[in-house]
Amino acid sequence: MSRTLILGGALSALVVLAALVSFVWTPFEHTAMNIPTKLQTPNGTHWFGTDHFGRDMFSMIMVGARTSIAVAFVAVGIGIGLGVPLGLWAAARQGGWVDEVIMRGNDLIFAFPSLVIAILITAIFGASAINAIIAIGIFNIPVFARVTRGGALPIWAREFILAARVAGKGAGRISYEHVLPNIANLLIVQATIQFSLGILAEAALSYVGLGAQPPTPSWGRMLADAQTLVSIAPHMALVPGFAIILTVLGLNLLGDGLRDALDPKLRVARV
């Protein structure tokens, strides 16, 4: 097992553990305001300091991890649930009108970044974490569709696919019984990458007020609250900033480690 995989897994597990523990315990109530203790720097009582309302930032980081993971996880699930079948369908109909429609539809979605999609959705339905999930999830669909199609096309040229056709299997059955298992490693690695991008997207949307709404803690919202207080309370920006950096770094390292572990060619190269 590579050190990259171990380090990425450890950082990712730490964030997930903090999110899970926050369901049953935090050092302080994350919404409890205590004005006399506001803007305290990290100390023995408040490990990450307090914000401008006197709220404990360590508790807010723990609950914020829960928010970020939930948004990114569901958004990636949307991308996989819709993008993978579309990619498989396009690969099975390579060169036909179905392939062309799906790929041009992907190009259309790619023309609008998740932030723009979120603005459109928010203008109609209002700002919320659910709308942020929808926006990020929509952007993930063409990503997984392209990765799936790109990985599936070489598989369709293999001899065992021809044998499956001769045996009377249809395109849909071949896609799920033979093609999908052979590209699962690509999808797993891509999922970890999109998960890290989902964390960043959620933070960005919350920063501009389009993600999770108060009093639900969000790392992006914490950064937005800190922007006018950086000179007198830099810890308010550093704490959520480092949380985002470590989480994204851990997920990217995890993705690199999984890619190396799941790709036979890379395993042979290391040997």
Buried (B, 14 or more C-beta within 10 A) or exposed (E): EBEBBEBBBEBBEBBBEBBEEBEEEBBBEBBEBBEEBBBBEBEEEBBBBBBBBBBBBBBBBBBBBBBBBBBBBBBBBBBBEBBBBBBBBBBBBEEEEBBEEBBEBBEEBEEBBBBEBBBBBBEEEEBBBBBBBBBBBBBBBBBBBBBBBBBBBEBBEEEEBEEBEEEEBEBEEBBEEBBBEBBEBBBBBBBBBBBBBBBBBBBBBBBBBBBBBEEBBBBBBBBBBBEEBEEEBBBBBBBBBEBBEBBBBBBBBBBBBBBBBBBEEEEEEEE
